Amino acid sequence: MTHNDLLPKIASLYSEIEAVSVKFPEMQKECRKNSDDFGKQYENTINENRRLRIAIIGQVKAGKSSFLNTFLFDGEEVLPKAATPKTANLTIIRHDDDCRVEIEFYNQSDWDRLISSADNYRSIKEKYDIWMADSNKQGKSIPTNPNSSVVASYKAAFEMVETAKKNGLDIASLIASKRKCISFEDLTLMRKQLNEYVGENGRLTPVTKAVYLYVNEPRLKDLEIVDTPGLNDPVPARTEKTREILKTTDVAFFLSQTGGSFFDANDVNLLVSQLPSEGINYFVLIGSRYDSALQGCLEAKSLLEAVTEVQKLSSHADRTLKRFLDGNEYINAEVKAKLLGCLPPIFISSIMQNFAIKNRSKWDDNETWTYGRLQLLSNKWQDFSLDNDTLLRLANFSSIVGKYEIVKKDKHKILEQKVSALAPAAAQKLQELIRKIRDKSQTAIDILQQKGVADLEWQERQLRKQVEAVKAGIAEVIGDMITACSQKAIEMRAKIREETSGLSRIDERTGTRREWVTKTVAVSGGGACSKTRYEDASYERNVTYSYLTVNDALDNLRSGAIFAEKGIEKMFSDIIEPKKMRIALLKVIRDSLDAEDDSYNPDLFKRIIQDTITQIEFPRVALDTSSMIEELANMFSQPELIGADLEKLRYELIKAMSHLSSQGIAALESEVTNFKAKLQIIRDTLGNTLIEQSISEIQKLKKEMQNKEQEIEEYTACVKSCEQISQKVTREIT
């Protein structure tokens, strides 16, 4: 089957399934929706004239904008760096002879959501401030901390709304205009204009949703580059826009900051769990800010030793990704192969590339400061100099250029692969729908063959009679889980405190250095009558000293955050184990109906219970340690701390860990509250829902009992047709 045949073939198969599903109107509706969705996806993918879309992806502050400024604009800061999540914007860069910027503003719905989130943050902060000012806190529950990660989106929205007010923006007018286009002659003029809309202090930054940048750059012909705000962006409207763009993205350059947090759990989850589902087929893993990692090799005695140490992160990425993939059977082999194709990572330094290609008079403060730090290393390491050849080699942008050229060359091949990937994904969706219809039909056949009207009437009477018993039993099962939430939360709070307390301590390291020592020595003038004179003599000796490193403290902060995040998530997964929950709920129904004979049929209830369980969303926790890490790192100018700075670092780490502990416990309590509320809704509604839907199903089956043989024949024909269509999907959709 050619790709030109794929769309009509899929549409035809969905039509066949819809035709045999006349007894299941809800399945027919699902058929039509799936067919329409596939048509839209196919039309976008098959369009060979569209640009190949390359996304620059990573968490907030992974260095995406810095990378693009160096790669596309020779180090000029064309794209403002995202200083905070509230200033991180989606930027789409395209080639065009007419250079211009198109600004997309938030729409009314987006802004209403931001207003609502800002109001929520204001309320949370007011409650917390009242609690903090209360001199008698004993026995009172601790409100949500407004600085915790659980309210990050609220806080970002609040800051954006307040900044818009401060800047005197006419929100209604900007929303009504939807977009604004600005033409420019050169990048310098464009940068000044762009900063007004996406810069950290830009007047219109709070209302800017996305930026479309058109530049006369030959490397961009037939391509489109998307600078994402980070998929951990706390602003929902931007996240949705990013998701929309990613659905039609072909290639991802995935950036993770080289160092202690390189390719951490958040990165792996982002890469593995989210991106493949959006359809991206080609990945490149990039370790950004390589220079920072080299500076962190405090014990290295040479550049070679430091490079060797940093390169170990490549093995870390390999192990981390393979371990995750091996432990997840739900990821198919084809997706696993695509993900593993991003290995090994490419380590780069945008700032080192800038040193080699950018006029020194244009260096910013950060570049000047970093160059000074690298000069200290060049004095320490005999095999390290700051000549252009060394800088370009360590910056390693030639490897990125190579990947970029391959992508450009293989544009049509990549697009072809993406079209090919549509077939197995469509086949899987078809087979899942067929299985649902077949199982529903077989259940109906079994009941019609094995039961009579009297059996169904008995079950209906029992259901109506035992409504309260069923509801009470379900309430007990869910209530036990709610109680377990509170009990487990107490244990988890203690674990977070214990872990962060342990990580508040860091061990001293021992180092040696050469230093000159001056000593007064006696020198004889010679002869019996000569006097002894004293002179100062200087000599060099090895001195042993103890020190602490800021990086060790930062690593402990990251470890504490990961422990809290994963511990909280595991706590919830331990409380609710889907299989045990399903069995417990089915037992409640069976016991409530006192059903020990063959008149009881659990199939009526299994699907409703399963649907309810699959809709339960388990909390995912992300603690934002970036501000704490940045604040702690900026307190010290030297990587190795001695003397009074040792105690200062210990004190500041204890303070930061205490804050992290509070943040983790606040996140835990917030998630427990939210999760218990979700379970409460299930406890209050599941009984009625289950009984109402079961009675409706029983009444449908009672009606079909009046013409049992014909109904069985029709359901049997449906099962047979499903099997035939399933075989056709396997045979024809490859």
KOLBAKE-405656 format. One record per residue (C-alpha): residue in one letter; x, y, z. Coordinates in steps of 0.5 Angstrom, whole numbers. Each point is the difference from the previous one (the first is absolute). Layout:
KOLBAKE-405656
['A', [X, Y, Z]]
...
This chain:
KOLBAKE-405656
['M', [0, 0, 0]]
['T', [3, 7, -2]]
['H', [-1, 6, 5]]
['N', [-5, 3, -5]]
['D', [-4, -6, 1]]
['L', [0, 1, 8]]
['L', [-5, 5, 1]]
['P', [-5, -3, -4]]
['K', [1, -7, 3]]
['I', [0, 2, 7]]
['A', [-6, 4, -1]]
['S', [-3, -6, -3]]
['L', [1, -4, 6]]
['Y', [-3, 5, 5]]
['S', [-6, 0, -5]]
['E', [0, -8, 1]]
['I', [0, 0, 7]]
['E', [-5, 5, 1]]
['A', [-5, -4, -5]]
['V', [1, -6, 5]]
['S', [-1, 4, 6]]
['V', [-7, 2, -1]]
['K', [-2, -3, 7]]
['F', [6, 5, 4]]
['P', [-2, 7, -2]]
['E', [6, 2, 4]]
['M', [5, -4, -4]]
['Q', [-3, 3, -6]]
['K', [1, 7, 2]]
['E', [8, -2, 2]]
['C', [1, -3, -7]]
['R', [-2, 7, -3]]
['K', [4, 3, 5]]
['N', [6, -4, -1]]
['S', [-1, 0, -8]]
['D', [0, 8, 0]]
['D', [6, 0, 5]]
['F', [4, -4, -5]]
['G', [-2, 4, -6]]
['K', [3, 6, 3]]
['Q', [6, -3, 2]]
['Y', [1, -3, -7]]
['E', [-1, 6, -4]]
['N', [5, 4, 4]]
['T', [5, -6, 0]]
['I', [0, -1, -7]]
['N', [1, 7, -3]]
['E', [7, -1, -2]]
['N', [0, 8, -2]]
['R', [0, 2, 8]]
['R', [6, 2, 3]]
['L', [3, -6, 4]]
['R', [-1, 3, 8]]
['I', [6, -1, 5]]
['A', [-2, 1, 7]]
['I', [5, 3, 5]]
['I', [-2, -4, 6]]
['G', [2, 0, 8]]
['Q', [-2, 2, 7]]
['V', [-1, 8, 1]]
['K', [8, 2, 1]]
['A', [3, -5, -4]]
['G', [3, 5, -5]]
['K', [-4, -1, -6]]
['S', [0, 7, -2]]
['S', [7, 1, 1]]
['F', [1, -6, -4]]
['L', [-4, 3, -6]]
['N', [3, 7, 1]]
['T', [7, -3, -1]]
['F', [-2, -5, -5]]
['L', [-4, 4, -5]]
['F', [2, 7, 2]]
['D', [8, 0, 1]]
['G', [-1, 1, 8]]
['E', [-4, 6, -1]]
['E', [-6, 0, 5]]
['V', [-6, 1, -5]]
['L', [-4, -5, 5]]
['P', [-1, 3, 7]]
['K', [2, -5, 5]]
['A', [-6, -3, 4]]
['A', [2, 3, 7]]
['T', [-6, -3, 4]]
['P', [-6, -5, -3]]
['K', [-4, 7, 0]]
['T', [5, 2, -6]]
['A', [1, -6, -4]]
['N', [-4, 0, -6]]
['L', [-1, -4, -6]]
['T', [4, 2, -6]]
['I', [-1, -2, -7]]
['I', [6, 2, -5]]
['R', [-1, -1, -7]]
['H', [4, 3, -7]]
['D', [-3, 5, -4]]
['D', [3, 6, -4]]
['D', [-4, 5, 4]]
['C', [2, 0, 7]]
['R', [-5, 1, 5]]
['V', [-3, -2, 6]]
['E', [-7, -2, 2]]
['I', [-3, 0, 7]]
['E', [-5, -4, 2]]
['F', [-4, 2, 6]]
['Y', [-4, -4, 5]]
['N', [-7, 0, -2]]
['Q', [-6, 1, 5]]
['S', [-1, -7, 2]]
['D', [8, 0, 2]]
['W', [0, 6, 4]]
['D', [-7, -2, 4]]
['R', [4, -6, 2]]
['L', [6, 4, 2]]
['I', [-4, 5, 4]]
['S', [-4, -6, 3]]
['S', [7, -3, 2]]
['A', [3, 7, 3]]
['D', [-6, 0, 4]]
['N', [1, -7, 3]]
['Y', [7, 2, 1]]
['R', [-2, 7, 4]]
['S', [-5, -4, 4]]
['I', [6, -6, 2]]
['K', [5, 6, 2]]
['E', [-5, 4, 4]]
['K', [-2, -7, 4]]
['Y', [7, -1, 1]]
['D', [2, 7, 2]]
['I', [-5, 0, 5]]
['W', [2, -7, 3]]
['M', [7, 2, 0]]
['A', [-2, 7, 4]]
['D', [-4, -5, 5]]
['S', [4, 0, 6]]
['N', [-4, -6, 3]]
['K', [1, -5, -6]]
['Q', [0, -7, 4]]
['G', [-6, -4, -2]]
['K', [-1, 3, -6]]
['S', [1, -3, -7]]
['I', [5, 3, -4]]
['P', [-2, 4, -7]]
['T', [3, -1, -7]]
['N', [6, 4, 0]]
['P', [0, 5, -6]]
['N', [7, -2, -2]]
['S', [-1, -7, -1]]
['S', [0, -3, -6]]
['V', [-7, -3, 0]]
['V', [-2, 7, -1]]
['A', [5, 2, -5]]
['S', [-5, 1, -6]]
['Y', [-4, 5, 5]]
['K', [6, 4, 2]]
['A', [2, 1, -7]]
['A', [-7, 2, -2]]
['F', [0, 5, 6]]
['E', [7, 3, -2]]
['M', [-2, 1, -8]]
['V', [-7, 3, 2]]
['E', [3, 5, 5]]
['T', [6, 2, -5]]
['A', [-6, 1, -5]]
['K', [-3, 5, 5]]
['K', [6, 3, 2]]
['N', [2, 1, -8]]
['G', [-7, 3, -1]]
['L', [-2, -5, -5]]
['D', [-6, 1, -4]]
['I', [-2, -8, 0]]
['A', [-6, 0, -3]]
['S', [3, 4, -6]]
['L', [6, -5, -1]]
['I', [-5, -6, 1]]
['A', [-4, 3, -6]]
['S', [6, 1, -4]]
['K', [2, -7, 0]]
['R', [6, 1, -3]]
['K', [5, 6, -2]]
['C', [5, 0, -5]]
['I', [7, 4, 0]]
['S', [5, 0, -6]]
['F', [7, 2, 1]]
['E', [6, 1, -4]]
['D', [6, -4, 4]]
['L', [0, -4, 6]]
['T', [2, 5, 5]]
['L', [-6, 4, -1]]
['M', [-4, -6, 0]]
['R', [3, -2, 7]]
['K', [-2, 7, 3]]
['Q', [-7, -1, -3]]
['L', [-1, -7, 2]]
['N', [3, 1, 7]]
['E', [-6, 4, 1]]
['Y', [-5, -6, -1]]
['V', [4, -6, 3]]
['G', [6, 3, 4]]
['E', [0, 0, 8]]
['N', [-2, 7, 1]]
['G', [-4, 1, -7]]
['R', [-6, 4, 1]]
['L', [-4, -5, -4]]
['T', [3, -6, 2]]
['P', [-6, -2, 5]]
['V', [-5, 0, -6]]
['T', [5, -4, -5]]
['K', [-2, -7, -1]]
['A', [4, -2, -6]]
['V', [5, 4, -5]]
['Y', [1, -2, -7]]
['L', [7, 3, -3]]
['Y', [1, 0, -7]]
['V', [8, 1, -2]]
['N', [4, 0, -6]]
['E', [4, -6, 2]]
['P', [2, -5, -6]]
['R', [1, -5, 5]]
['L', [-8, 0, 2]]
['K', [-2, -1, -7]]
['D', [-5, -6, 0]]
['L', [0, 0, 7]]
['E', [-3, 2, 7]]
['I', [3, 1, 6]]
['V', [-4, 0, 7]]
['D', [3, 3, 6]]
['T', [-5, -3, 5]]
['P', [-1, 3, 7]]
['G', [2, -7, 4]]
['L', [-6, -5, 1]]
['N', [1, 1, 7]]
['D', [-3, 7, -2]]
['P', [-5, 2, 6]]
['V', [-5, 4, -5]]
['P', [-5, -4, -2]]
['A', [-2, 4, -7]]
['R', [8, 0, -2]]
['T', [0, -8, 2]]
['E', [-6, -1, -5]]
['K', [3, 4, -5]]
['T', [7, -4, 0]]
['R', [-4, -6, 0]]
['E', [-4, 2, -6]]
['I', [7, 1, -4]]
['L', [3, -6, 3]]
['K', [-6, -4, -4]]
['T', [3, 2, -6]]
['T', [8, 0, 2]]
['D', [4, -5, -4]]
['V', [7, 1, 4]]
['A', [2, 1, 7]]
['F', [6, 3, 2]]
['F', [0, -1, 8]]
['L', [4, 4, 4]]
['S', [2, -2, 7]]
['Q', [5, 4, 5]]
['T', [7, -4, 0]]
['G', [1, -1, 8]]
['G', [-3, -3, 6]]
['S', [-7, 0, -3]]
['F', [2, -2, -7]]
['F', [-6, -4, -3]]
['D', [-3, -1, 7]]
['A', [-7, -3, 1]]
['N', [-4, 6, -2]]
['D', [4, 0, -7]]
['V', [-1, -8, -1]]
['N', [-7, 1, 2]]
['L', [-1, 6, -5]]
['L', [4, -4, -6]]
['V', [-3, -7, 1]]
['S', [-7, 1, 3]]
['Q', [-2, 7, -4]]
['L', [3, 1, -7]]
['P', [-1, -7, -3]]
['S', [-7, 1, 0]]
['E', [0, 6, -3]]
['G', [3, -3, -7]]
['I', [7, 2, 1]]
['N', [5, -5, -4]]
['Y', [7, 2, 1]]
['F', [3, 3, 6]]
['V', [7, 3, 1]]
['L', [2, 0, 8]]
['I', [4, 6, 1]]
['G', [4, 2, 7]]
['S', [0, 7, 0]]
['R', [5, 5, 4]]
['Y', [6, -5, 0]]
['D', [4, 6, 2]]
['S', [-3, 0, 7]]
['A', [1, -8, 1]]
['L', [7, 1, -1]]
['Q', [0, 5, 5]]
['G', [-3, -4, 5]]
['C', [6, -5, -1]]
['L', [3, 3, 6]]
['E', [5, -6, 1]]
['A', [2, -1, -7]]
['K', [8, 1, -1]]
['S', [-1, 1, -7]]
['L', [-5, 2, -6]]
['L', [1, -7, -2]]
['E', [-2, -3, 7]]
['A', [-6, 5, 0]]
['V', [-3, -2, -7]]
['T', [1, -7, 2]]
['E', [-4, 1, 6]]
['V', [-6, 4, -3]]
['Q', [0, -5, -6]]
['K', [-2, -5, 5]]
['L', [-7, 3, 0]]
['S', [-1, -3, -7]]
['S', [0, -7, 3]]
['H', [-5, 3, 6]]
['A', [-4, 2, -6]]
['D', [0, -7, -3]]
['R', [-1, -4, 6]]
['T', [-6, 5, 2]]
['L', [-4, -1, -6]]
['K', [1, -7, -1]]
['R', [-2, -2, 7]]
['F', [-6, 4, -1]]
['L', [-2, -3, -6]]
['D', [2, -7, 2]]
['G', [-5, 1, 6]]
['N', [-6, 3, -4]]
['E', [-3, -6, -5]]
['Y', [-5, 5, -2]]
['I', [5, 4, -5]]
['N', [0, -4, -6]]
['A', [6, -2, -3]]
['E', [0, 5, -6]]
['V', [-1, 6, 5]]
['K', [6, -3, 4]]
['A', [5, -1, -6]]
['K', [-2, 8, -2]]
['L', [2, 2, 7]]
['L', [6, -4, 1]]
['G', [2, 3, -7]]
['C', [1, 7, 4]]
['L', [6, -3, 3]]
['P', [6, 1, 2]]
['P', [-1, 7, 2]]
['I', [4, 6, -4]]
['F', [3, 5, 6]]
['I', [0, 7, -3]]
['S', [2, 7, 3]]
['S', [-4, 6, -3]]
['I', [4, 5, 4]]
['M', [7, -3, -2]]
['Q', [-2, 0, -7]]
['N', [-2, 7, 1]]
['F', [7, 2, 2]]
['A', [3, -3, -6]]
['I', [-5, 3, -5]]
['K', [-2, 7, 3]]
['N', [3, 6, 1]]
['R', [2, 1, 7]]
['S', [-3, 7, 0]]
['K', [-6, -3, -1]]
['W', [0, -5, 6]]
['D', [-5, 1, 6]]
['D', [2, 0, 7]]
['N', [-1, -7, 1]]
['E', [4, -2, -6]]
['T', [6, 5, 3]]
['W', [-1, -4, 7]]
['T', [0, -7, -3]]
['Y', [6, 2, -4]]
['G', [4, 2, 6]]
['R', [-2, -6, 4]]
['L', [3, -4, -6]]
['Q', [6, 4, 0]]
['L', [1, -3, 7]]
['L', [-1, -7, -2]]
['S', [5, 1, -6]]
['N', [5, 3, 6]]
['K', [-1, -7, 3]]
['W', [0, -5, -5]]
['Q', [6, 0, -5]]
['D', [-4, -3, -6]]
['F', [-5, 5, 0]]
['S', [1, 7, -4]]
['L', [-6, 5, -2]]
['D', [2, 0, -7]]
['N', [-5, -1, -6]]
['D', [2, -7, -2]]
['T', [-1, -2, 7]]
['L', [-6, 4, 2]]
['L', [-4, -3, -7]]
['R', [2, -7, 2]]
['L', [-3, 0, 7]]
['A', [-6, 4, -3]]
['N', [-1, -6, -4]]
['F', [-5, 4, -5]]
['S', [3, -4, -6]]
['S', [-4, -6, 3]]
['I', [-6, 4, 0]]
['V', [1, 3, -7]]
['G', [1, -7, -3]]
['K', [-7, -3, 3]]
['Y', [-3, 6, -2]]
['E', [3, -1, -7]]
['I', [-3, -7, 0]]
['V', [-7, 2, 2]]
['K', [0, 5, -6]]
['K', [3, -5, -5]]
['D', [-5, -6, 3]]
['K', [-6, 5, 0]]
['H', [-4, -4, -5]]
['K', [2, -7, 3]]
['I', [-2, 3, 7]]
['L', [-7, 2, -2]]
['E', [-1, -7, -4]]
['Q', [2, -3, 7]]
['K', [-5, 4, 3]]
['V', [-5, -2, -5]]
['S', [2, -8, 1]]
['A', [-1, 1, 8]]
['L', [-7, 2, -1]]
['A', [-2, -7, -3]]
['P', [2, -4, 7]]
['A', [-3, 5, 4]]
['A', [-7, 0, -4]]
['A', [0, -7, 0]]
['Q', [1, -1, 8]]
['K', [-6, 5, 1]]
['L', [-4, -4, -5]]
['Q', [1, -6, 4]]
['E', [-1, 3, 7]]
['L', [-7, 2, -3]]
['I', [-2, -6, -3]]
['R', [2, -4, 6]]
['K', [-5, 4, 4]]
['I', [-5, -1, -4]]
['R', [1, -7, 0]]
['D', [0, -1, 7]]
['K', [-6, 4, 1]]
['S', [-3, -5, -5]]
['Q', [2, -6, 3]]
['T', [-2, 2, 7]]
['A', [-7, 1, -3]]
['I', [0, -7, -3]]
['D', [2, -3, 6]]
['I', [-5, 3, 4]]
['L', [-6, -1, -5]]
['Q', [2, -7, 0]]
['Q', [1, -2, 7]]
['K', [-5, 5, 3]]
['G', [-7, 1, 0]]
['V', [-5, 6, 1]]
['A', [-1, -3, 7]]
['D', [7, 0, 2]]
['L', [1, 7, -3]]
['E', [-6, 3, 4]]
['W', [3, -4, 6]]
['Q', [6, 4, -1]]
['E', [-4, 7, -1]]
['R', [-4, -1, 6]]
['Q', [6, -2, 4]]
['L', [4, 6, -3]]
['R', [-6, 5, 2]]
['K', [-1, -3, 7]]
['Q', [7, 0, 2]]
['V', [2, 7, -3]]
['E', [2, 2, 7]]
['A', [4, -6, 1]]
['V', [4, 1, -6]]
['K', [1, 7, 1]]
['A', [2, -1, 7]]
['G', [5, -6, -2]]
['I', [3, 4, -5]]
['A', [1, 6, 5]]
['E', [3, -5, 5]]
['V', [5, -2, -6]]
['I', [2, 7, -2]]
['G', [-1, 3, 7]]
['D', [6, -5, 2]]
['M', [4, 3, -5]]
['I', [-1, 7, 2]]
['T', [2, -2, 7]]
['A', [6, -3, -3]]
['C', [2, 6, -3]]
['S', [0, 4, 7]]
['Q', [4, -6, 3]]
['K', [5, 0, -6]]
['A', [1, 7, 0]]
['I', [2, 0, 7]]
['E', [5, -5, -1]]
['M', [3, 4, -7]]
['R', [0, 6, 4]]
['A', [5, -3, 5]]
['K', [4, -3, -6]]
['I', [1, 7, -3]]
['R', [2, 3, 6]]
['E', [5, -6, 1]]
['E', [3, 0, -7]]
['T', [1, 8, 0]]
['S', [3, 0, 7]]
['G', [5, -5, -2]]
['L', [1, 4, -7]]
['S', [1, 6, 4]]
['R', [7, -3, 2]]
['I', [6, 0, -5]]
['D', [7, -3, 1]]
['E', [6, 4, 0]]
['R', [5, -1, -6]]
['T', [8, 0, 1]]
['G', [4, 3, -5]]
['T', [7, 2, -1]]
['R', [3, 6, -3]]
['R', [7, 3, -1]]
['E', [2, 7, 4]]
['W', [6, 4, 1]]
['V', [2, 1, 8]]
['T', [5, 5, 3]]
['K', [4, -2, 6]]
['T', [5, 4, 3]]
['V', [7, -4, 1]]
['A', [7, 2, 3]]
['V', [5, 1, -5]]
['S', [8, 0, 2]]
['G', [4, 5, -3]]
['G', [6, -4, 1]]
['G', [7, 1, 4]]
['A', [1, -1, 8]]
['C', [-3, 8, 1]]
['S', [-5, 0, -5]]
['K', [-7, 1, 3]]
['T', [-6, -4, -2]]
['R', [-5, 3, -4]]
['Y', [-8, -2, -2]]
['E', [-3, 0, -6]]
['D', [-7, -2, -3]]
['A', [0, -6, -5]]
['S', [-5, -2, -4]]
['Y', [-2, -7, -3]]
['E', [-6, -4, -3]]
['R', [-3, -6, 4]]
['N', [-6, -4, -1]]
['V', [-6, 2, 5]]
['T', [-6, -5, 2]]
['Y', [-7, 4, 1]]
['S', [-7, -2, 1]]
['Y', [-6, 3, -4]]
['L', [-7, 0, -2]]
['T', [-3, 0, -7]]
['V', [-6, 4, -2]]
['N', [-1, -5, -5]]
['D', [-1, -6, 5]]
['A', [-5, 5, 4]]
['L', [-4, 1, -7]]
['D', [0, -8, -1]]
['N', [-3, -1, 7]]
['L', [-5, 5, -2]]
['R', [-2, -4, -6]]
['S', [0, -6, 3]]
['G', [-5, 2, 5]]
['A', [-4, 3, -5]]
['I', [0, -7, -4]]
['F', [-1, -4, 7]]
['A', [-6, 4, 2]]
['E', [-3, 0, -7]]
['K', [0, -7, -2]]
['G', [-1, -2, 8]]
['I', [-7, 3, -1]]
['E', [-2, -2, -6]]
['K', [2, -8, 2]]
['M', [-4, 1, 6]]
['F', [-7, 2, -4]]
['S', [2, -6, -5]]
['D', [1, -5, 6]]
['I', [-7, 3, 3]]
['I', [-4, -2, -6]]
['E', [2, -6, -4]]
['P', [-5, -1, -5]]
['K', [-1, -7, 0]]
['K', [-1, -1, 7]]
['M', [-5, 6, 0]]
['R', [-4, -3, -6]]
['I', [-1, -7, 4]]
['A', [-2, 4, 6]]
['L', [-5, 3, -3]]
['L', [-3, -6, -4]]
['K', [0, -3, 7]]
['V', [-4, 5, 3]]
['I', [-5, -1, -5]]
['R', [0, -7, 0]]
['D', [-1, 0, 8]]
['S', [-5, 6, 0]]
['L', [-5, -4, -5]]
['D', [1, -7, 4]]
['A', [2, -3, -7]]
['E', [2, -7, 1]]
['D', [-3, -3, -6]]
['D', [0, 0, -7]]
['S', [-5, 6, -1]]
['Y', [6, 5, 2]]
['N', [4, 2, -6]]
['P', [6, 5, 2]]
['D', [1, 2, -8]]
['L', [-5, 5, 1]]
['F', [4, 3, 5]]
['K', [7, -1, -2]]
['R', [0, 5, -6]]
['I', [-3, 6, 4]]
['I', [5, -1, 6]]
['Q', [6, -1, -5]]
['D', [-2, 7, -3]]
['T', [0, 3, 7]]
['I', [7, -2, 2]]
['T', [3, 1, -7]]
['Q', [-2, 8, 1]]
['I', [3, 0, 7]]
['E', [6, 5, -1]]
['F', [6, -1, 4]]
['P', [4, 6, 3]]
['R', [6, 2, -4]]
['V', [5, 4, 5]]
['A', [5, 5, -3]]
['L', [4, 4, 5]]
['D', [3, 7, -2]]
['T', [7, 0, 3]]
['S', [3, 5, -6]]
['S', [-1, 6, 4]]
['M', [3, -3, 7]]
['I', [6, -3, -5]]
['E', [1, 7, -3]]
['E', [0, 4, 6]]
['L', [5, -5, 4]]
['A', [4, -1, -6]]
['N', [1, 8, -1]]
['M', [2, 1, 8]]
['F', [7, -3, -2]]
['S', [5, 3, -5]]
['Q', [4, -6, 1]]
['P', [-1, -7, -1]]
['E', [4, -3, 5]]
['L', [-2, 3, 7]]
['I', [5, 1, 6]]
['G', [0, 4, 7]]
['A', [-6, 3, 2]]
['D', [-3, -1, -7]]
['L', [-1, -8, 2]]
['E', [-4, 2, 6]]
['K', [-4, 5, -4]]
['L', [-2, -6, -5]]
['R', [-2, -5, 5]]
['Y', [-4, 6, 3]]
['E', [-3, 1, -7]]
['L', [-1, -7, -2]]
['I', [-4, -1, 7]]
['K', [-4, 6, -2]]
['A', [-2, -2, -7]]
['M', [-1, -8, 2]]
['S', [-5, 3, 5]]
['H', [-4, 4, -5]]
['L', [1, -6, -5]]
['S', [-3, -5, 6]]
['S', [-6, 5, 1]]
['Q', [-1, 1, -8]]
['G', [0, -8, 0]]
['I', [-5, -1, 6]]
['A', [-4, 6, -3]]
['A', [-1, -4, -7]]
['L', [-1, -6, 4]]
['E', [-6, 3, 4]]
['S', [-3, 3, -6]]
['E', [0, -6, -5]]
['V', [-3, -4, 6]]
['T', [-5, 5, 1]]
['N', [-2, 0, -8]]
['F', [1, -8, 0]]
['K', [-5, -1, 6]]
['A', [-5, 5, -4]]
['K', [0, -4, -6]]
['L', [-1, -6, 4]]
['Q', [-5, 3, 4]]
['I', [-4, 2, -7]]
['I', [1, -8, -2]]
['R', [-3, -2, 7]]
['D', [-6, 4, -1]]
['T', [-1, -1, -7]]
['L', [2, -7, -2]]
['G', [-6, -4, 3]]
['N', [-5, 4, -3]]
['T', [4, 0, -7]]
['L', [1, -7, 0]]
['I', [-7, -2, 2]]
['E', [-3, 5, -5]]
['Q', [4, -3, -5]]
['S', [-1, -7, 2]]
['I', [-8, 1, 0]]
['S', [0, 3, -7]]
['E', [5, -6, -3]]
['I', [-5, -5, 4]]
['Q', [-6, 3, -3]]
['K', [3, 0, -7]]
['L', [2, -7, 1]]
['K', [-8, -2, 2]]
['K', [-2, 3, -6]]
['E', [4, -4, -4]]
['M', [-2, -6, 3]]
['Q', [-7, 1, -3]]
['N', [4, -2, -7]]
['K', [6, -4, 3]]
['E', [2, -4, -6]]
['Q', [0, 6, -5]]
['E', [4, 4, 5]]
['I', [5, -5, 1]]
['E', [0, -1, -7]]
['E', [2, 7, -1]]
['Y', [5, 1, 6]]
['T', [3, -7, -3]]
['A', [0, 4, -7]]
['C', [4, 6, 3]]
['V', [5, -5, 3]]
['K', [1, -3, -6]]
['S', [1, 6, -4]]
['C', [4, 3, 5]]
['E', [5, -6, 0]]
['Q', [0, 1, -8]]
['I', [1, 8, 0]]
['S', [6, -2, 5]]
['Q', [3, -5, -4]]
['K', [0, 5, -6]]
['V', [3, 6, 4]]
['T', [6, -5, 2]]
['R', [0, -2, -8]]
['E', [0, 7, -3]]
['I', [2, 5, 5]]
['T', [7, -1, 0]]
